[in-house]
C-alpha cells in the first residue's frame, strides 16, 4: 500500500512537472562556468530535474550501502553472542547435571 501511494504521488508530481515544462518553452540564457548557452526552458527544467534525481539516487545508494555494511557487522556480532550464550548454557547444564548426579548419589547413600 505504501509503495502504491509513493507511485501515485510520483506520477502526479511528474505530470505537474511535464505540464510546467511544456508551458515554459521560451528560450533562456544559461551561464555555466563562464560559458553562455541559449536553451529552451523545458530543456533547462528537465536537465535540472535529472541532475537532482541523480544526486538523490547517489546519496540514497551510499546511505543504503553503509546500512548494509552495518547490518552485516551486527549480524556477525549477534551470531558470536548467540554462540557465547549457547556455550554458557551448555556449561551451566553440564555443571547442574553433575550437581544433580552428586545429589542423587548422596540420596542413595542415605537411603
C-alpha positions as CSV (number, residue, x, y, z in Angstrom):
1,X,0.0,0.0,0.0
2,X,2.8,2.4,0.9
3,X,4.6,1.7,-2.4
4,X,1.3,2.4,-4.3
5,X,1.0,5.7,-2.6
6,X,4.6,6.6,-3.4
7,X,4.0,5.7,-7.1
8,X,0.8,7.7,-7.2
9,X,2.5,10.8,-5.7
10,X,5.5,10.3,-8.0
11,X,3.2,10.1,-11.1
12,X,1.3,13.2,-10.0
13,X,4.5,15.2,-9.5
14,X,5.8,14.0,-12.8
15,X,2.6,15.1,-14.5
16,X,2.8,18.6,-12.9
17,X,6.5,18.9,-13.9
18,X,5.7,17.9,-17.5
19,X,2.8,20.4,-17.8
20,X,5.0,23.1,-16.2
21,X,7.8,22.4,-18.6
22,X,5.6,22.4,-21.7
23,X,4.1,25.7,-20.7
24,X,7.5,27.3,-20.4
25,X,9.1,26.6,-23.8
26,X,10.7,30.0,-24.4
27,X,14.5,30.3,-24.8
28,X,16.5,31.3,-21.8
29,X,20.2,32.1,-21.3
30,X,22.1,29.7,-19.1
31,X,25.5,30.8,-17.8
32,X,27.6,27.8,-16.7
33,X,31.2,28.3,-15.6
34,X,31.7,31.3,-17.9
35,X,30.0,29.7,-20.9
36,X,26.7,31.1,-22.2
37,X,24.1,28.9,-23.7
38,X,20.6,29.7,-25.1
39,X,18.4,26.8,-24.5
40,X,14.6,26.3,-24.3
41,X,13.4,26.5,-20.7
42,X,11.9,23.0,-21.0
43,X,15.5,21.6,-21.6
44,X,16.8,23.5,-18.5
45,X,14.0,22.2,-16.4
46,X,14.4,18.6,-17.5
47,X,18.2,18.7,-17.1
48,X,17.8,20.2,-13.6
49,X,15.3,17.6,-12.6
50,X,17.6,14.8,-13.9
51,X,20.6,16.2,-12.1
52,X,18.6,16.4,-8.9
53,X,17.3,12.8,-9.3
54,X,20.9,11.6,-9.9
55,X,22.1,13.4,-6.7
56,X,19.2,11.8,-4.7
57,X,19.9,8.4,-6.1
58,X,23.6,8.6,-5.4
59,X,23.1,9.8,-1.8
60,X,20.4,7.1,-1.2
61,X,22.7,4.4,-2.6
62,X,25.6,5.5,-0.5
63,X,23.4,5.5,2.6
64,X,22.0,2.1,1.8
65,X,25.5,0.7,1.4
66,X,26.5,2.0,4.8
67,X,23.4,0.5,6.3
68,X,24.0,-2.9,4.7
69,X,27.6,-2.9,6.0
70,X,26.4,-2.0,9.5
71,X,23.8,-4.7,9.3
72,X,26.4,-7.3,8.3
73,X,28.5,-6.3,11.3
74,X,25.5,-6.5,13.6
75,X,24.6,-10.0,12.3
76,X,28.2,-11.2,12.9
77,X,28.1,-9.8,16.4
78,X,24.7,-11.4,17.0
79,X,26.0,-14.8,15.8
80,X,29.0,-14.5,18.1
81,X,26.8,-13.6,21.1
82,X,24.4,-16.4,20.3
83,X,27.3,-18.9,20.2
84,X,28.6,-17.5,23.5
85,X,25.2,-17.8,25.1
86,X,24.8,-21.4,23.8
87,X,28.3,-22.3,25.2
88,X,27.3,-20.7,28.6
89,X,24.0,-22.7,28.6
90,X,25.9,-25.9,27.8
91,X,28.4,-25.3,30.6
92,X,25.7,-24.4,33.1
93,X,23.7,-27.5,32.1
94,X,26.8,-29.7,32.4
95,X,27.5,-28.2,35.9
96,X,23.9,-28.6,37.0
97,X,23.8,-32.2,35.7
98,X,26.9,-33.0,37.6
99,X,25.5,-31.5,40.8
100,X,22.2,-33.3,40.2
101,X,24.0,-36.6,39.9
102,X,26.0,-35.9,43.0
103,X,22.8,-35.2,45.0
104,X,21.2,-38.4,43.6
105,X,24.3,-40.3,44.8
106,X,24.0,-38.7,48.3
107,X,20.4,-39.6,48.5
108,X,21.1,-43.2,47.5
109,X,23.8,-43.5,50.2
110,X,21.5,-42.1,52.8
111,X,18.6,-44.3,51.8
